[in-house]
Amino acid sequence: MVGLKQLLILVSVFCFMQTGMAVAHITPDAPNNGIPSLAPMVDKARPAVVNIATTGRVDVQKHPLLNDPFFKRFFEDFQDLPQRRETKSLGSGVVIDAAKGYIVTNHHVVEDADEIAITMHNGHHFKANLIGSDPEVDIAILQADIEGLEAIPFGDSDELRVGDFAVAIGNPFGLGQTVTSGIVSALGRTGLGIEGYENFIQTDASINPGNSGGALVNLKGELIGINTAILSAGGHGNVGIGFAIPINMVRQIVDQLIEYGEVRRGMLGVIMQNLTPELSRAFGLELHQGVVISQVIEDSAAEKAGLRVGDVVTAINETPVKNASSMRNMVGLLRVGEEISINVVRDGEKKRITAEIGDMQDLSLAGTKINQRLAGATIEETEKAGKTMLVVTEVKQGSAAWNAHLREGDIILSVNRRPVKTLKEFRQIVGNEDAHILLNIQRGRTALFVLIE
């Protein structure tokens, strides 16, 4: 006679056998013999990811001493040295429109490129042309006249959550197409100093040098981001912290690059700071996030809309403003002439203000509009040893001013061979200059000319 314990064991074994037979019955219809795999999704996404190799030449700046008449005679043998050097770059790209041949990648992958060579996943090679590029977001759009391209569908990066699975596809170290997987580790990363406008997806899917411009996709095979940077010890290799530009942000930039060849970035015209708990108490508010306007630029879109110093911005187009970085991204990605709704708290009262985004080419220099060729530079009028002078107090890396070789601490002695000491003089010379800007700079103990064309 079978005891209760033995009976339970027999029932359990029978049920397991029945379940096992049921699983075995459906196994042949499951992919890869029922073993979970990303292969079906990767097979669909891989053809849209290409490898990019570029070659170019850049100017090599002469040492200022080589232009000095006194020292020039001692370095005659160096005068004929090559003034340009060859550059090479490896990266990745993603086909976003097969019919028109559009491929998106990073700006830094194709920067200074004279030739851009594309290799598809099947080994086919072809050339591509640069349509437009934006260093501020680090996005570039290429176009190739070739048949057989396959595009990748877009996902919605606004719907991402921390913990979602993510797959990175690219060309690390020039090895060829490589696939790695991980999760979305964080969202909305800013303040890293990598790019002008930051709103990164952080992922632990392995991203390495050469992955730049490659695809970050979800488990549906949809493009959710463009891989762009890594955080690593010494700048070499992956330590599980990689960054991708959200695809919704990329699409805004790409649309303008295709239409204009550049990004016509909007400007509101305010200087702002984060709303800290201390500031919130000082303003008599119970807000935990937002932005305080500390200065309104003269003749700017903000001034015309009626924004004031001390206004606390809480939302733009009904999207909450968390901090100054998020507000800068919201405004900077809008088109010139676009109307926006701004929610502010002024003297404890809630207000809604409508503003029309201005042209960022009307940049400010300590409150004075300047030439767009100096974008990214902050130049201030200061006094030292009883003398008034113009000093470059900040230059954003990758900006027009940075690329023109302006650097923090430079003292501007003259503009187009006309001495300048005040912002007013500077504006009179530079404001409407179309041809070129020739700056005489004092840098430390040396002096040099910087030509901006």
C-alpha positions, 0 to 999 in steps of 0.5 A, spaced: 500 500 500 502 506 498 503 511 503 501 519 503 508 521 502 509 516 496 503 518 493 505 525 493 511 524 490 508 520 484 503 525 483 509 530 482 513 526 478 507 525 473 505 532 473 513 534 471 513 529 466 506 531 463 509 538 463 515 536 460 512 533 454 508 539 453 514 543 453 517 538 448 511 538 444 512 546 442 520 546 442 521 545 435 516 551 433 520 556 438 527 559 435 533 556 436 530 550 439 527 554 445 533 557 447 532 564 449 536 568 444 537 576 441 539 573 434 533 574 431 532 581 433 540 582 431 539 579 425 534 585 423 538 590 426 545 589 424 544 590 416 543 598 418 549 599 422 555 600 418 563 601 419 566 608 417 573 610 416 575 617 414 581 620 412 583 628 412 588 633 413 588 639 418 592 645 418 598 645 423 599 651 427 606 654 427 609 656 433 609 664 434 616 664 434 617 662 427 613 669 425 617 673 429 623 677 425 628 676 430 627 669 431 625 667 424 632 667 422 634 662 427 629 657 424 630 658 417 630 650 416 624 649 419 620 654 415 618 649 409 616 644 414 609 641 412 603 645 415 598 640 414 598 633 417 593 627 415 588 624 420 584 618 420 578 616 424 574 609 425 567 609 427 560 607 426 554 609 423 546 607 422 542 607 416 536 611 417 533 612 410 535 607 405 531 610 399 535 617 400 541 613 403 541 617 409 546 615 415 547 618 421 553 618 425 557 622 430 560 629 428 567 627 431 567 621 427 567 625 420 570 631 423 575 634 418 574 628 413 576 629 406 574 622 404 568 618 408 569 610 406 563 606 408 563 598 409 556 594 410 555 588 414 556 584 408 563 587 406 561 591 401 564 598 400 562 605 398 563 612 399 559 617 402 558 625 402 557 629 408 550 633 408 551 636 415 554 636 422 553 639 429 558 639 434 554 641 439 550 635 439 555 631 436 551 628 430 552 628 423 548 626 417 551 622 411 548 620 404 550 615 400 548 613 393 547 606 393 542 600 392 541 595 397 541 599 404 537 597 409 534 602 414 532 601 422 526 603 425 526 608 430 524 607 437 521 612 442 527 614 447 522 618 451 519 611 453 525 608 456 526 606 463 532 605 467 532 597 467 530 596 460 534 591 456 539 595 450 544 592 445 549 596 442 552 595 435 558 598 432 565 597 430 570 597 436 577 598 435 576 597 428 575 590 429 568 590 425 561 589 426 560 587 434 554 586 438 554 587 446 548 587 450 546 590 457 541 595 460 539 602 460 543 604 467 540 611 467 537 617 463 538 624 462 545 624 464 548 632 463 553 636 466 559 631 463 562 636 459 562 631 453 558 636 448 554 642 448 547 639 449 547 633 453 541 628 455 545 622 455 542 615 456 547 611 460 548 604 459 552 598 461 552 595 454 559 595 452 561 601 448 569 602 446 573 606 441 570 605 434 563 604 437 561 612 436 556 613 431 553 606 432 546 604 434 543 602 441 537 598 440 531 595 444 529 588 444 524 590 438 530 592 434 528 599 434 533 605 434 533 608 441 540 612 441 546 613 437 552 611 441 557 617 442 562 616 449 565 612 454 567 613 461 573 609 463 580 609 466 585 613 462 580 613 456 582 606 454 577 601 454 570 600 457 568 599 464 561 599 464 559 606 463 557 608 456 553 614 453 548 614 447 544 620 445 537 619 445 534 618 438 528 623 439 534 628 440 537 626 434 531 626 430 530 633 431 538 635 429 537 630 423 531 634 420 535 640 420 541 638 418 538 635 412 534 641 410 539 646 412 546 643 412 546 646 419 542 647 425 539 653 426 539 653 433 534 657 437 536 662 443 531 665 449 536 670 451 537 668 459 542 667 464 540 662 469 541 657 475 539 651 478 533 652 483 537 650 490 533 649 496 536 655 499 534 659 493 527 656 494 526 658 501 529 665 499 524 666 494 518 663 499 517 657 495 516 650 496 519 648 489 524 642 489 526 643 482 526 649 477 531 654 474 532 661 476 533 667 471 539 671 473 539 675 467 535 677 461 539 679 455 538 686 452 533 685 446 533 678 446 526 673 445 526 673 453 526 680 454 521 681 448 516 676 452 516 679 458 521 675 462 524 678 468 530 677 473 528 673 479 522 669 475 523 661 476 521 657 470 518 651 472 516 648 465 516 649 458 511 647 453 508 643 459 514 639 460 517 640 467 524 644 467 528 640 472 535 644 472 538 649 467 541 643 463 535 641 461 532 648 460 538 649 455 537 643 451 529 644 451 530 651 448 537 649 444 533 644 440 527 648 438 527 652 431 528 659 430 521 663 430 518 657 434 513 659 439 513 656 446 509 656 452 513 658 459 511 657 466 514 661 471 513 663 478 514 671 479 513 673 486 509 667 489 504 667 483 504 663 477 504 666 470 504 663 463 508 667 458 509 666 450 516 667 447 518 666 440 525 663 439 530 668 437 536 666 432 542 663 436 547 667 431 545 673 435 549 671 441 551 675 447 558 677 449 557 680 456 550 682 454 552 685 447 551 682 441 557 679 437 559 676 430 557 668 430 564 666 428 566 667 435 560 663 438 562 659 444 567 665 447 565 669 453 569 676 453 569 681 458 571 688 459 576 688 465 581 693 469 588 691 471 593 695 473 589 701 472 588 699 464 581 697 461 582 691 457 578 685 453 579 678 456 577 671 454 574 668 460 571 662 457 571 658 451 566 652 450 570 646 447 568 644 440 565 651 439 566 656 433 571 660 437 575 654 440 576 651 433 578 658 431 584 657 437 581 662 442 583 660 449 581 662 456 585 667 458 587 670 452 587 678 452 585 681 445 589 687 443 586 689 436 581 687 431 582 688 424 589 692 426 584 697 430 586 697 437 580 695 442 579 696 450 572 696 451 566 692 449 563 698 445 569 698 441 569 691 440 562 691 437 563 696 433 568 693 429 566 686 429 558 686 429 557 687 422 564 684 419 562 679 414 569 678 411 574 676 416 576 677 423 583 678 425 585 678 432 591 680 435 592 676 442 596 676 448 597 669 451 601 669 457 608 671 455 607 671 447 603 674 442 600 672 436 594 673 430 588 669 430 585 669 423 577 667 423 574 666 416 
